[in-house]
Amino acid sequence: MIPNEEKDEEESAMKKLISLMLAAVLLLTALPVMAESNGKALIIYFDYSENIDTTGLDVDAVSSASIAEGPGIRDRSNLLVMVDLLKDRTGAEVVPLHVEEVYAPMFDDMVGKAQADKNENIQFTFTEALPDLTDVDTIYFGSAIWWYGMPQPVVNFFQRVDLSGKKLMYFSINRGSRNYEVLETLAELQPDTDVFAEVSISAMQDNERTADEFSSWLDSIGL
Ligand SMILES: Cc1cc2nc3c(=O)[nH]c(=O)nc-3n(C[C@H](O)[C@H](O)[C@H](O)COP(=O)(O)O)c2cc1C
């Protein structure tokens, strides 16, 4: 016979052990969920107006590079408007891509070269190291459409990173073409990436209209 006091002590120790085991089980099952929700999101983009040769240009000419060619009056690149909106909605860190081999500021002076860059698979040098994507699980990537698809510096980005298992949303601006070739290039260069959404918005409109359109689209995907 165990005396009552000893029995109580044994029961309470047993209860403590069971509680500890339960807590351990709960913690272990919760960990993968926490790891998933802790994943970082990044907004990465390449914008022409930020990658032009500014030698001898004034600031206005820089902010309107290529934009001057369009029929609508835009204060700044519509892509940058989209980047700002996405940042407001998601709070994600923004990573602009800049290349050493900047483009000529006028469309006519760079359009042929931009095509040759793609045809010849030219390799650009980024001015900064590409972001560390180890802890990143979602990437929002933005660019204009050049020659039916990604500008070559963007192709280079996707050639040099590994987005396996990550989620990608691609947003672009266009003057008629959409994301068909972009999606083909992604399937080829990053076959194990989950492209969970994509949108291409016309650049031939003002910043406000672009913001409205992109905003509605973000609503539609729950962002
Ligand atoms: C080199 C170059 C090639 C382009 N090729 C295409 C194209 O194939 N399809 C298209 O819809 N837009 C094309 N565009 C237009 C861009 O998509 C447009 O410049 C971009 O949407 C930004 O517009 P904005 O500079 O007028 O604001 C091209 C622009 C450049 C600079």
The ligand as an ORCA input file, in Angstrom:
! r2SCAN-3c Opt
* xyz 0 1
  C      13.216     48.238    -75.720
  C      11.749     48.222    -75.575
  C      11.028     47.211    -76.143
  C       9.647     47.154    -75.962
  N       8.937     46.094    -76.475
  C       7.608     45.988    -76.192
  C       6.858     44.865    -76.620
  O       7.347     43.950    -77.265
  N       5.551     44.817    -76.271
  C       4.942     45.799    -75.556
  O       3.774     45.679    -75.233
  N       5.631     46.875    -75.146
  C       6.937     47.003    -75.460
  N       7.647     48.084    -75.042
  C       6.934     49.132    -74.324
  C       7.161     48.958    -72.853
  O       6.389     47.889    -72.378
  C       6.818     50.262    -72.197
  O       7.879     51.115    -72.439
  C       6.617     50.070    -70.754
  O       5.391     49.456    -70.602
  C       6.696     51.366    -70.009
  O       5.937     52.267    -70.627
  P       6.274     53.779    -70.518
  O       7.753     53.828    -70.630
  O       5.569     54.362    -71.697
  O       5.744     54.169    -69.192
  C       8.996     48.169    -75.228
  C       9.743     49.215    -74.685
  C      11.089     49.239    -74.834
  C      11.860     50.357    -74.187
*
